[in-house]
Each structure stands twice: as structure tokens, then as C-alpha cells.
């Protein structure tokens, strides 16, 4: 693409959005007060951390300690030993305290953190005194919201903070760390900057249309839009893996009645959770358990046997089993190899299906069924159970681990924005092909860039911010 575009910087074209600044300023005007919150769980513990942020945070905190004048002059980014006093002047606690002066703090504002002994009374009294001294209790996620507003992180990175706190598996933690470090943001920004540059050139050509001065080569523009479309399609595809890493996977054990689904379920768990009986239809209600396999969080579900001959409650159990199976991320379909005609899995599950042939110990090794391309196990004797677990992990783990490093979509909000960008790009490519006019082309290119800007927070409506930060805990 060298020589294709004129340097946008030479043309004084700035990609920053006026709409972004207007929205951010509206929120900023409501967030100039000093906030305080307990940043550790309520209850007894070794340490309770109380944090204060805002332009008056140091003065508010100084009102709680002995020697307030000395406190205000304390060095930034150092731990200091202070006496926190009660309202009557008596000692409440001898604690460590850290001051982080703006803009080099988590929020980008003056920030103070008290590291107190973890008693319920001490934390409560500290919060009460802070509020009397001019602070207010922070809203959920308000510290991170201020970090976003003050440019300490973008919106995707802010979401990753919440994901780090909520991570329950190695996969969830890894994706959250990568996103917090900017893997997704950098990937989105590169695509968006390229779109803005293209749009700038198209708009420049509109300005010089009367001078018959070509700025954009239509052939190279078409190639560029195809390349960007391919990038966005790759991002769209990444959502499945990113969501599974962040939220965990639902793995359903399904199949005909009495094929050994519950036996396999218990074997995979290593405990007798599901009732086992030779009578078909023993399992009615779905039985589930949360497990950690290879760093992935997995919701493992044992379902009722899927057959047509049941009626009444059994029929309802089968219907529910089919619904759960359709919604699963991965389906382990169990077949009984001792049957003359095993119940083969439906074709509708495609790549989500892992087919398992159970009761392999009951048939001869030379049986044709045993030599088919599915896993052969004996759940009753624990033979092949590890291979089933490995097959599940193989379906979850990317063949190219660097894909996660490149940045993946993890939330529905990201997916909606990318799909919006793809739609606008599709319109732009159609306009370019039909020669419908540069004005319409510029509009669609600008809309595509705006959709991507929603992911990193460059253009973000208030309701999106509220939705993102309402998921945070207080104190973060």
C-alpha cells in the first residue's frame, strides 16, 4: 500500500471524534467529586483496603490521620506508616498508606489507599469518617470508569479489569490479561486507523473534485476494503473462542437411553454424582457439575436418553435433553457398541460433536463398529475416559496459540460492533463497485470506523458505559 495514501498528518486530519469528547465531558462533569470505597471484601481478614480518588482525595484522607499537614506533603508512590484517628481523636488503627499523585495513578487523579487491619469495625469507621470529610461512596466500577475517562485505559481494557477479577480458570485469566495489556485494542485500532485514513483520502478527493485531481486509486481501494473485510471476519470468528475462554464451555453428554451416559459422567468427574441403573430412562432431570480441565472452566451436563418411545414425564425429559444438547458448545454423543445397531449422532451438530463408542469391553476387538473413527471406551472400567477429556480440550484449544495473543472478541458488545462494521464495509464496497458517489462511500467508511470505535471507547454512548461499568464491583 506504499504510495497509495497521502500522509493524513500532513493534511491536518485528526481522527478524534467530537462526539466522543462531548459524551465524555458530560460524564466527567458528574464525576469531579471525591469518591471512596472498601476495595477488599467485607468481613474479617488480615487486611482491609480503603481507596479514595478525586482532586480533593489527599485533603480528605489527611482529615483522618495524625499530623495532617505532614501527610499532605508525603512522597508519591511510597508506603507510609500513619495513625488513623477516630472522630474523638483516639487511635482507630495504625496503618500503611500510599499516595498516588495525578496523573500517575490508576484513575489518573489523586489517589490514596489505606491498608488497615481487617476488622469490620475499622473499615466501617474509616469509610464513615471519609464521607464526613467530603467524600462519597463510589458507584460500582467508578474507579475504573475514571481511569477510562482520564485516558489511563480504553474501554476494552477497562472491561478486562472486570474479567480479571471474575476469572475462574486459566483460560479466562489469560484472555483477560491479554486484553488488559491491549492485544484486542491494538488490533482494533490498526484496522480503524486504516479506515480513517482511507476515508480521509476519499473526503480529500471530494474537496478537490472540481480540480480533477485524483487522490485515490479505485483498484487499490477495492483491495484495501477486501483486506479490512477479511480482518473483521477473522475477528468475528474469534468471538467463539474468546467467549468460551471468558465464560467457560457447556459440554453435554447425550445419546440414546442406557448407553452409559451417566457412567461416563461419573467417570469424568471421578465421583458418583449421577444415578446409574440398567433400566432405560434412569436420568430425567439434567445433572450437571462445574469442572476445571486443562485450564478451562467447563459445565458438564448429563442428560436424559433421547428416544421416541417415552411418554409423560419421560417425554418431557427427552425434550429438555434435546434443547440442552442443541444449545451446548460441545456434545459428547455416546453410542453402545454392544448393540447390533448403535444410535448414531444427528448430523446437525457438525464440528461441535465428539462421538464416543462405549462398552467396548463387551465386544470383540475385530468388530467393525470398534474400528470406526470414534473414540472407543469402557466408562464402567475407566478405559478411554482420559481420551474423552483430551478430545474436549482439543475442541476448545486453538491449534494456533498465537491467535489469542493477537486479540480476540470476548463480549457480545464487541461482536455487535464488528458486525456493524462489516455491514457498513459491505455497503461501501457495493457503492465503490457501482460508482454511486464518493459522498456515500465516505459516509459508510466513517460508519465502519465508528462501529470499531465503540469497542475501544473512542465513540461510546452513555448507555454503553453504564452497561459496561455496572458489572464491576464497588471499589474497582
N, C-alpha and C positions, 0 to 999 in steps of 0.2 A: 504493500500500500504506500510505499515511499513515493513522494511526489504527487500523491492523489489529492491530499487536502492542504490548504494553506494553514499555517500555524494560527490557531484561534487566539493565542495570546497576542499576536501582532495586530489582530483586529479588535482587541479590547473586548472580546466576547466573554462574558462571565457566566458560568453555568449555575451560579447560586440563584435560588428561587425567591422572588419577592413574597410569594405565598408562604413559603417556609418561615421567613422572618416575621411575617405578620402573625402567624399562628403561635410561633414560639414566644413572641413578645407578649401576646395575650396571656399565655400561661405564666410567663416569667413575672408579670405584674402581680399575679396572685401568689407568688412564691418568694417574696422578698423577706418574709418574717423568719425568725429563728425557730428551728424545729428540734425536737429531742425525742429519743426513743430508747427503750431497752433492746439491745441488739443480740441478746442471748435469750434462750427460753426461760420463761417464768418458772420459779420454783427454786429449791435449794440446789446449790452447786458450788464448785470450787471458786469460780469467778463469775461475776455479772458485769457485762459491758454496757455502759450507757454512752450514747453518742449524741452530740449536739452539732448542728450545722446552720450557717447563716452569717450575714455580715456582722451580727452582734454576738456571735457564738462565744467568743473569748470573754467578752464582758459578762455575759450571762453565767458562764461557768465560773468566772472569778468571784461571783457573788456567793458561791458555796464554800470557798476554801479560805483557810487561814492565810494571811498575807496576800490579799488580792492584787495589790499593786505589783508585787514581785511576780505573781502568776502571769499577769498580762505581758510581762517582758520575757517570759520563758522562751527558750530557743525552740524553733520548729523541728519536727521530726525527731524528737528525743523523748525518752521516758523520764518523767519527773515524779518524785515522791511528794505527795500533798496530803494535808489533813482536810477531809471533807467534814464540814460542821453542820450540826442541826440548827434549826431556826433560833434556838435559845443560846447558841454559841458553844454548846457542848460538842465533843467529838462524836461524829457519826461513824467514820471509818478512816483509817489511814490507807491510802490507795495510790496506785500508779496512775499517771495521767499523761496523755500525749496530745500535743497541739500540732495541727497541720494547717499552716497558713496558706491562704489562697495565692495563686491558683493551683498550687501543687498539693492537692488533696483529692480524695475520692470524689467529692461533689464539685470540686472547683471553687468552693467557698472556704471560709474559715471553718475548720472542723476540730472539735475537741472530743476525746474519748476518755472516759473514766473506767479504770479496771478495778472494780470493787470486790470485796468478799461477797460470795454468792448467796447471802441471806435474803429472804423475801423482803424483810423489813428495810434493809439497807437500800435495795434497789428502789423500792416504793417511795421511801423518803427522799431519795436523790431526785427522782422524777418529779415529785410534788414540789420540791424546792426550786427546781429548774423552771417549772411552769409559773411559779410565783415570781420568779426573777425575770420573766419576759419571754420565755419560750412557750411553744405549744406542742402537743403530742403530734408526731409525724403521722401522715397517712401511709397506708401500705405502699411500699416501693418509692416513697418520696425522695429518699436519699439518692437512689439510682436515677430517678426522674431528673433531679437537679444535675447529676453528673451528665446526663444526656443533654439537657438544656444548655449547660455550660461548656459543651464540646469535649468532655472528657471521654466520651464513647458515643458510638452511633446507636441506633435503635436495635439493630440485630445483636450488637454486643451487649446491650442492656438486657435483652431477653435471655442471653446466655448466662447472665448473672443469676437469674431466677432458675435456670436449668441446672446450673452448678449446685445450687442449694438443694434442688429437688432430686438430683441424680441418685439412683439406687443401684446402678450397675456400672461396670467398667465402660461399656459401650456408650451409655448416656453421658458419663463423665467425660469421655474422650471427645465426643461431638461438641459438648458444651465448652470445653477448654479451647478447641479449635475455633469455635465461633466467637468466643470471648477474645481470642487473640487476633481475630479479624479475617479468618480464612474466607468466610462467606462474604463479608463486607468488601474485601478486596476484589473478589470475583465479580460481584455485582457492580462495584464502582468502575472497573475496567470496561465492562460492557456498556454501562451508562455513559461514561465519558466518551466512548466511541460514538454512541448515538448522538450525543450533544454536538460533537464535532461535525458529524455528517449533517445534522440539522442546521448548524451554523453556516455551513457551506451552501446548503440549499437556500437558506434565507438570504445569504450574500448574493447569490445569483439572481434572486428576485429583485434585490435592490439595484442590481446592475443590468436588469433585463433590457432596458432601453438602449444601453450601450452595446448590446450584442456581444457581451464579454463572457464566454463560457468559463465556469468555475468548476463544475462537477462533470466528470466523465460518467455517462449513464451506464456503460458496461461495467466499469469498476464499482459503481454504486450498487448495481444489482448483485455483484459478487459479495460485496460487503454485507448487504442485508441478508443474503443467504448464510453467510458465516455467523452473523449475530443470531439469526434464527436457530441455527444448529446449536449454538452455545446455550440458548434459552431452552431448547428441547432437552438438552443434556441436564440442565438444572431442574427442569420439570421431572425428569426421570429420577433424579437424585432424591426427590421427596420421600419416596417409599422407604429407602434405606435410612434417611435421616429421621423419619418419623419412628421407624422401628427401633432405632438406637435410642431415641429420646424417650419414647413411651413404653417400649417393650413390645414383644410379639405375642400374639394369641395363636397357640398351637392346639389344634383339635384332633383327638383320636376318634376316628369314625370307621364305620363298616357295618356289615350285616350282623344280626344277633348271634351271640355265642361264638364269636371268632377269637375271643381273648383280648378284647379292648381293655377291660378293667384290669386284667392280669398284667398287660403291658404298662398301663398307667401306674400301677403299684410298683412294678419293676423299675420304671424310670424314676419314680420318687424314692425308691428304697424303703418304702413302708406300706403297710396295708391301709390305704385310705378308702378305696372303693370296695364294695361288697362283691365277692366272687361266688358264683354258683353255676352249676351245669344247666340250670333251667334258663331257656332263652328269655330275654326281656328283663333280666335282673335289674339293670340300670334304667331308671326312668328319668329322674332329675339329673341334670348335668352335674358332675363332680369336678371341682377344679382346685388347683394349687399353684402358688407362685414359686418358681424355682429360678436359680441362677446357673446358667450353663455357659461356660467359656466367656464370662464377662457380659452376657446378655441376660436381661430380665425377661422371663417367659411365663406366660399364663397358660398352664397346661390344663386342658379340659377333656374329661372322659364323657362321652355322650351315649345316648340310647342307641341300640341297634336299629339300623334303617331297613325296614321291611314293610311290605304292603299288607300283611295278614292281620295286623293288630287292630283292635277297636277300643273305644272308650279311652281311659287314661293312657293306655299304651300308645294309642294312635296320636294323642296329643304330645306324648313324649317324643315320638318319632318326628313329628312336625317341628318341634322345637329343636331337635337334634339337627335336622336338615337346615334350619335357619342359622344356627350357630356355625355349622360347617361352612355355609356359604359366606359368612362374614369373617372367617378365620384368615389369618395371614399365611399359615401353613397347615395343611391337612395331612395327618398320618392315616392312610387308609389301610386297615388291617384285613387280610384275607386268611381263610382257614385252608391251609394246604392239604389237610386230611380229607377235605370234601372233594367229591368227584368233579363238581363244577363250582369252583370258588366264585364268590361275588366280586367281580372286577369293579374298579372305581369308575365313577362317572367321568366323562371327558371334559366336563365344564371347568374343572379346577386347574387344568393346564400346568404351568410351572409351579403352582403352589402345592402340588401333590407329591407326597413321599409314600410309595406303595410298599407295604410290609407283608411278607408271607409268614404267618405264624404257624405253630405246631409242626415245625419241620422235623421234630424228633419222632413224629408218628408215621413218617413215610420213608420210603427207600431213597437213597441218595440219587439213584438213577432216574427217578421220576421226572418226567418232562416239566411238570409245574415248578419243581425246585430249581430247574436250570433256567427259568425265565429271568428277566432283567430287574427284578425287585429284590429287596433285602429279605433274606431268609433267616428267621429267628425262632427261638423257643422261649417265649416270655415266661412260661412256667418255670423253666430251669435257668433263666437269666442268660441264655445264649443269644448273642447278637444285639443285646439291649444297648451296649455302648455304641454299636454301629448306627443304631437309630438316632441316638443323641447326636452323633457326629454328622449324620445326614441333615438334621435340623440346623445345626450350626453352619454347615456348608451352604445351606439355602439362605442364611442370614448374613454371612460374612462375605464381603465383596471379594471377587477374585483379584482385583487390583486395589490394594490397600491405600494407594495414593489418592484414590477418588475422595476419600474422607478428608484428606489433607487439603484438597483443592477447594473444599467448602461445599456443603450440601444444604438443601432446604430442610427445615425441621418443623415448621408450623404451617397450618392451613393458610394463615395470613400471607406467608411467603409464596405459597403455591398460587393463591388467587392473584397476587401481583405479577408473577411471572406469566401466568395465563393471560392476564390483561395486556402485558407487553407483547406477547405472541400475537394476540388478536390485532393490536394496533400495527404491528410489523406486517402482518398479513395484508392489512388494508393498504399500507404504504407500498408493498411490492405490487399489489394489483394496480394502484394508481400509477406507479412507475411504468408498468407494462403497457397500460392503456394510454399513457401520456395525458392524464387528466388534469395536470397542472401542478406547478411547484408549490403553490399555496396549500393545497390539500395534502401534498406529500409532507410538507414541513409540519403541519398540524399532527399528522399521525406519528411522525418520528418523535415529535415533542411529547405526545401522549405515551408512547412506548417508554421514553426516558423517565417520565413522571411515574409510571407504574413501578419501575425498578427503584425509583427514589423512595417509594413508600416502604420498601424493605429496610433500608438503612436509616430512614427517618429524615431524608432531605426534604420531602414533602409529606407531611403527616397530619391528617385531620385530628381534631381533639378527641373524637370518639375512639380512634385507633389507639391513641396514647392512653386513654382511660382503660381500654380493654387490656392493653399490654401490662400496665403497671398495677392494675387491680389484682393480678395474680401473685404479686410479691407479698412477702411477709412484712410486718411492721419492723422498722429498724434496718431495712436493707435498701 
